[in-house]
Amino acid sequence: MNDMFTSLTESEKQKIHIRFQKTGPRSITLVEGLEDDLDLKRISKAMKRTFNCACVILKNKAGEDIIQLQGDHRTNVRDWLIQQEIVTEKDAKEQIVLHGY
C-alpha cells in the first residue's frame, strides 16, 4: 500500500492520476496530481455529495495532497472533472491517467 504514495517524476506532475485499489472487501479510488491552486476541500466535499461515499484528503511522502474516495469511482471522477471544467474534454485524454483493472 506504500507504493501508492510514491512521488511522481517531473514529467508526470502535470498529469492527473486516478487509481483504483482493492484490499480484501474494500476498494478505494485515489486522485492525485490536481493543480495546487485548486481548493481540494471544496472539491472533495462536492465529490462526496455527488458519489455518495466517504472522502478524505491525504498527504503522500512528498507532501502532495491526494483525494481518497471509498469505492471504485475512476470513470465517475474523470467525467466529473470534465463536467466541472477542471480539465477540458480536449485535454482529458492527455492529462488524465486511469489506473487499475
N, C-alpha and C positions, 0 to 999 in steps of 0.2 A: 504494500500500500504506500510505501515511502516513495516509489518511483513516480507517483502522480505529482509529487511536489518538486521534481527536478526543475532547475531553471532552464529557460529557453535560450537558444542562441540568438544573437543579434538579428539574423535574417528571419527568424520565426516570430519575433516580438510583435510585428505589425499584424500578425495573423491572430484570429480568434479561434481557440481550440475548444471544442465541445466534446468531452469524453464521457463514456459510459463505463461504470464499473459495477460488477456484481460480486458480492461476498455472501455466500450462503443464500438465505431467502431475501436478503436486502439488496437493493440496487440504488445507485446514485448517479447523477449527472453533474459533471464539473464544467464550469465555463470560465476560461482564463484567457487573458490577452486583450481584455477590453481597455479602451483608452483611459489614461489616468484622469482626464478632465471630466469623466462621466461620474454621476452620483450613484455609486453602486448600492447604497442603502435604498434609494428610491427604486432602482431597477430590480433589486432582489424582492422588495415588497410587492412590486407590480407582478413579478413572475410568480410569487407565492399566491397572490389572488387569482391570477389567470389560470395557473396549472393546478390549483388546489392541492398544494403539497408543502412540506416543510422546506425552508430555505435559509441558509446561513452564509455569512461571508467569512472565509478563512484566509490565512496568510501562508504562502509557501516559504521554502527556505530562503529564497532571495528577497522576501518581504513584499512580494506582489500579491494583490488580492485575487481570490478565487471565489466564485459563487458556486455553492453546492446545493443541488436540488434533490429531494427524495424522489426516486423513481427514474424511469427512462423517459427523458424529455428531449432527446437530441434533436429530432426534426421539429418539435414544437418550439424549442428555443431558437433554432435557425430561422424559422418562419416569423417568430415574434420579433427578433432583432431587425428583420427586414420591414415588417409592418410598422414598427416604432421608428423607423428611419434612422436607426443607429448604424446600420450598414445598408447601402443601396443594393437593389436587386442585381445591378450590373457588377458590382464589386464582390458580391457574396460568394461567387464560385471561386475567386482567387483568395479572398480574405478569410472565409470560414472553413475550418477543417473539422470534419466529424470523425471521431474515433470510436471504436467499439466493434461489435459483431457486424 
